[in-house]
Amino acid sequence: MLLLRVVASAGRRGMRVADICAAAALSQSTVSRMLAALEREGMLERDSRTRKVFIGHVVHELGLVARARFMMPELCRTAMRALAESTQDTVYLSEPSGIEAVCTAREEGGYPIKALPLHVGIRRPLGVGAGGLAILAAMDASQAREIMRANAQRYPAYGGIDLRMLESAIGQAHEQGWATMADRATAGMTAIGVPILGHTGEPLGALSIAAISARMPHERQAELARQLAAQCRALGEAVGRR
């Protein structure tokens, strides 16, 4: 499962074996043995030309069975399209998965310079990106601290994020009502995020809007956050009704 998550973190780009070993902190012999077993089962596939490893077809087939139980992307689609149309920027849906956040849907706006740092399916440590930061900020403080400690060694790879910076960003999110990530995970890009809360207040996911930083002065962030918050409240109520 660790190797599957590591390979999935590269999205559609695939991953070299050496990078898998480094990310998983396992020896090459151990990784090679496990990769061979996962390839035999169709869980992973290796490109014969580049030798990069990708998520395999069996993962997709198993996901088709589970899809009916996890309907957040379908539930959020109309709201995301409306936001992309009104803001002209890129809208993302992030969902928590353990100590990570997964991008599960994306809608592109019409602005010619687009912020497209994430593909659907990309996994990143919770706190990286505006969506993951919004989810983390909405969690119980002790739970958030535990997740940040677990991810501490992974954060610096994302634009120099560290625990002190995240603690400050969470405090800012509580104060202003939305999470902001500027020029960190993706240089030159700024994103804001708002959580989708369940009926008991737990974060089910988050919607975020990303754009080039020049399009994201604080005044515009506040207006976009207002639109995000309205959609997220409606989505939280819709999930509760289901």
PETA-V94327 format. One record per run of one state. SS is the DSSP state (A for helix, B for strand, O for the rest). FROM is the first residue (numbers start at 1). TO is the last residue. If there is no record, write none. Layout:
BEGIN
ss=[SS,SS]
from=[FROM,FROM]
to=[TO,TO]
END
This chain:
BEGIN
ss=[O,A,O,A,O,B,O,A,O,A,O,B,O,B,O,A,O,A,O,B,O,B,O,B,O,A,O,A,O,A,O,B,O,B,O,B,A,O,A,O]
from=[1,2,9,11,14,15,16,17,25,28,41,44,47,53,56,57,70,72,88,90,98,100,108,123,126,129,139,141,156,163,177,179,183,189,198,203,213,216,218,242]
to=[1,8,10,13,14,15,16,24,27,40,43,46,52,55,56,69,71,87,89,97,99,107,122,125,128,138,140,155,162,176,178,182,188,197,202,212,215,217,241,242]
END
